[in-house]
């Protein structure tokens, strides 16, 4: 939602919500605690909205693995962008997050495709079984072509933008 001044200039902005769950974002990516390679993930995941137990999110990333330019490889988690069960980037972020009636890992087919410079943008919808409140505070992990964890940011409430 954009708010305009009398002269038509943009003076305020807010993300619309259904009022049921918070709109989340993950930014300020840091290297995953055990990663020592040269890739440096930047950018953001979000806004992430939740309808029922399905999270829908956009992402715009830099510093991801340029080997993912042809998509994911055969390694598990290759070129993945996933919510993990843990809530830290300084220790093990645990496995992929899913709960409740969702009994099979919904993240196995979720992967980014990069360009040659290591940039990637897109969007996904994933049914995790969790609500917005249950997803908030969890680690968003970006994986390399070989499936290793290279970047991490914590999902938190989106803050209003000021124009």
C-alpha positions in Angstrom: 0.0 0.0 0.0 1.5 3.4 -1.0 0.6 6.7 0.6 1.0 9.8 -1.6 1.5 13.4 -0.5 -0.6 16.3 -1.9 1.9 16.8 -4.7 1.6 13.1 -5.7 5.0 12.1 -4.3 5.3 8.8 -2.5 5.7 9.3 1.2 4.9 6.0 2.8 4.6 2.3 2.1 3.4 -0.8 3.9 2.9 -4.5 3.0 -0.7 -5.7 3.0 -1.6 -8.6 5.2 -4.6 -10.8 5.7 -4.3 -9.9 9.4 -3.9 -13.6 10.3 -0.1 -14.0 10.0 2.9 -11.7 10.0 4.7 -11.0 6.7 8.2 -12.3 7.1 11.6 -11.5 5.5 15.1 -12.9 5.7 18.0 -10.6 4.9 21.4 -9.8 6.2 22.7 -13.2 5.2 25.9 -14.5 6.8 28.0 -17.5 5.9 26.7 -20.7 7.4 28.7 -21.3 10.6 30.6 -24.3 9.1 31.1 -22.8 5.6 34.6 -21.6 4.7 34.4 -21.1 1.0 34.5 -18.0 -1.1 30.7 -17.5 -1.9 29.0 -14.7 0.0 25.2 -14.8 -0.1 23.5 -11.4 -0.1 20.0 -10.1 -0.8 16.7 -11.1 0.7 14.0 -13.7 0.9 10.6 -12.1 1.2 8.1 -10.8 1.6 6.9 -14.2 2.8 3.2 -14.6 3.4 1.3 -17.5 4.9 -2.1 -18.7 3.8 -3.2 -21.6 6.0 0.0 -23.6 6.3 1.5 -22.6 2.9 4.4 -20.1 2.8 4.7 -18.0 -0.4 7.9 -16.1 -0.9 10.0 -14.2 -3.4 13.7 -14.0 -3.3 16.5 -11.9 -4.9 19.9 -13.1 -4.0 23.5 -12.4 -5.0 26.6 -14.4 -4.2 25.0 -17.8 -4.7 26.7 -20.6 -6.5 27.3 -19.8 -10.2 27.4 -23.6 -10.8 23.7 -23.5 -10.3 23.3 -21.7 -13.7 21.8 -24.8 -15.2 19.7 -25.6 -12.1 20.2 -28.1 -9.4 22.5 -31.1 -9.7 22.1 -34.6 -8.4 23.4 -33.9 -4.9 20.8 -33.6 -2.1 19.8 -30.0 -1.5 21.7 -28.8 -4.6 21.0 -25.1 -5.2 18.4 -25.2 -2.5 16.8 -22.3 -0.7 15.0 -23.7 2.3 13.5 -23.0 5.7 15.3 -25.1 8.3 13.9 -26.2 11.7 16.7 -24.5 13.7 16.7 -20.8 14.7 20.4 -20.0 14.5 23.1 -19.2 12.0 25.9 -19.7 14.5 25.3 -23.5 15.0 23.5 -26.4 13.3 20.3 -25.1 11.8 18.9 -28.7 11.8 17.0 -30.2 8.9 14.3 -28.8 6.7 11.3 -27.3 8.4 7.9 -29.1 8.0 5.3 -30.1 10.6 1.8 -31.3 11.4 0.0 -33.1 8.6 3.0 -32.6 6.2 4.8 -35.9 6.6 7.2 -35.8 3.5 9.9 -33.1 3.1 8.3 -30.4 0.9 11.7 -28.7 0.2 13.4 -31.4 -1.9 12.3 -29.8 -5.2 12.8 -26.2 -4.2 16.0 -24.9 -5.8 17.3 -21.6 -7.4 18.9 -21.2 -10.8 21.7 -18.6 -10.8 23.3 -16.6 -13.6 27.0 -16.7 -14.3 27.7 -13.9 -11.8 25.9 -15.8 -8.9 22.6 -13.8 -8.9 19.2 -15.4 -8.7 15.6 -14.2 -8.3 12.3 -16.0 -8.2 9.4 -17.1 -6.1 8.0 -20.3 -4.5 5.0 -21.6 -2.5 5.7 -24.4 -0.1 3.2 -26.2 2.2 5.2 -26.7 5.4 2.3 -27.4 7.7 3.3 -24.5 9.9 1.7 -21.1 10.5 3.4 -17.8 10.1 4.1 -17.7 13.8 5.7 -21.1 13.7 7.9 -20.2 10.7 9.1 -16.9 12.2 12.5 -17.1 13.8 13.7 -20.1 11.8 16.8 -20.2 9.6 16.5 -19.6 5.9 19.4 -21.6 4.3 20.9 -21.2 0.9 22.8 -24.2 -0.5 25.6 -24.5 -3.0 25.6 -26.8 -6.1 27.1 -29.6 -4.1 24.3 -29.3 -1.5 26.4 -27.7 1.2 25.0 -24.9 3.3 26.6 -21.6 2.3 24.4 -18.8 3.6 22.0 -18.2 6.5 19.5 -15.5 7.6 16.8 -15.6 10.3 13.1 -15.1 9.2 11.7 -12.1 11.0 8.8 -9.6 10.7 9.0 -7.4 7.7 9.4 -3.7 8.6 7.5 -1.0 6.8 9.4 0.9 4.1 9.7 4.6 4.1 10.0 6.3 0.7 
